[in-house]
C-alpha cells in the first residue's frame, strides 16, 4: 500500500500549504484529496510535486506492506 504521509511532513517543512499548491502551483485539489486518502495518483502528479518541493519521491510517498 502506498501512503502519502511523508508529503504532509515535507509540505510543513518547506512552508508550503495545500492552498499554495492549488492556487499558486495549480496542483489539482482532486489529486491532493486522493493523496489524503492514500488512493492512486498519476506519476505526473508525483513528478510535479517533486519539482515544486525540490525533493525526492521518498519525501512524498512510501510503500507499506499489506497486512
Residue pairs with C-beta under 8 A, 6 or more apart in sequence:
1 38
1 63
1 64
1 65
1 66
2 38
2 40
2 61
2 62
2 63
2 64
3 38
3 61
3 62
3 63
3 64
4 35
4 36
4 38
4 60
4 61
5 62
6 58
6 59
6 60
6 61
6 62
7 35
7 49
7 59
7 60
7 61
10 53
10 55
10 59
10 60
11 17
11 18
11 21
11 53
14 53
14 54
14 55
16 52
16 53
18 32
21 27
21 32
21 49
21 52
22 28
22 29
22 32
25 48
25 52
27 45
27 48
27 49
27 52
28 45
31 41
31 42
31 45
34 40
34 41
35 41
35 45
46 57
46 60
46 61
49 55
49 60
50 56
50 57
50 59
50 60
53 59
53 60
